Amino acid sequence: MELLYDVTNSDREIFREILSSSGYFYDFEIETALSLLDETLENGEKESGYYWIKVIDDGHVLGFANYGPNPCSVHSWDLYWIAVHENYRNRHAGSLLLKCVEEQVAKLGGRILWIETSGRPLYEPTRHFYARNNYELEGSLRDYYGPDDPKLVYRRIL
């Protein structure tokens, strides 16, 4: 597997397919992720505040991560999206992406990486993934995303 740090217009449909394949995201969430890609393509990473990493194997994009500095902090960064195509799960592509995000954030001066996710039962594997990668649950906001769907906030000091 190799990592690439640039995005192009052709990634738009690939990212849509990756997000759709998981069954985790609502259509409006997928459109939100794609709007961040559009903003990055239009303004660049530094100006938009959105950075990207793709994991590729045998010419196929297996997954991607999107992250950026929190504009209201001097050292906090946010992981906005991390997704691996359903057909490529359990190949450690997600862990590779996450580790690379952490390294890039640290290189750019970030000290803490924050991650938000849903508390719905569907997201149980996601929560285990963050715990396995040494993220601590810092907070829960009840009914944030909808009834009985809390927002869970994780962090890791880099």
C-alpha positions, 0 to 999 in steps of 0.5 A: 500500500502507498500513501498519496497526499494530493487530491484531484477532481477525479477523486470526487466520485471515488470518495463518494463510492468509498463513503457510500460503500460503508453504509455508515453515512447519510447522503447529506454527510457524503455531500458534506465530505465532497464539499470539503474536497471541492473547497480544497480543490478550489483554494488549496490545502493551506487556504481551505484548512483541509488536508487529505491522504489517500491509501492506494494499492494496486492502482485502486484508492482503498480509502482516504482521510481528511483533517485540518487545524481547528481554527479556534485553537493554537494546537488542536487538529480535527480528523473530519473523515476517515473511510475505507471502501467496504471491499478493502476492510480488515487490511489495516488501511484505516490504521495506516491512514490514521497513523499517517494523519497523526504524523502529518499533524505533529509535523505541522505543529499539532499537539492534539487530534480530535475525532467526533463520531456517532454513538449509534450501535452501527458505529460500534466498530468505529469506536473500537477502532479508535480505542485500539489506536489509543484514542480516549473518549473525552465527551458525549453530547446526548441526542446531538445527531438525532434522537438517541444518537449522541456525538462522541468526542475522542482525542489523542495527544500526539 
